[in-house]
Amino acid sequence: MRAGDLDAVTAIEAATFARPWSRESFQQELERNVAARYLVAEENGRVVGYAGAWVILDESHITNIAVAEDARGRGIGRKLTEALMRYISNLGAAYATLEVRVSNERAQNLYKSLGFVSVGKRKRYYEDNNEDAFLMVCEHMPEVEEDFEDKE
């Protein structure tokens, strides 16, 4: 993700989440958060999805994954999540965590298929409606690529 992607990312975020991150939040992530890493998916030069994580030493936390509504159902979310997991594994992450709405079975199924397991529940995690979140963790990260270089 680059600064030029922020308008598209912010639009996808706003259309996807009840309490979306602001453009400024994403800009802060890119410019000031040394732990943050974000990827975008593009089709024909258009940003159709994004995924991000924080990596601190061997720990990682997936912050956001979203795909534009008109691009859903084609495996973009899976490819983004897989690419993000490879990226953070190459940065040294031994495991990844995330929260997901209890009602979001589609996302839960995706995460489970990628090796995540539910390890707990965060009561009233989502402020928009006080919905609970499952805390999920994946301890089986992709193999590190020997020729990996972080361009950050």
Secondary structure, 3 states (H helix, E strand, C coil): CCHHHHHHHHHHHHHHCCCCCCHHHHHHHHHCCCCEEEEEEEECCEEEEEEEEEEECCEEEEEEEEECHHHCCCCHHHHHHHHHHHHHHHCCCCEEEEEEECCCHHHHHHHHHCCCEEEEEECCCCCCCCCCEEEEEECCCCCCCCCCCCCC
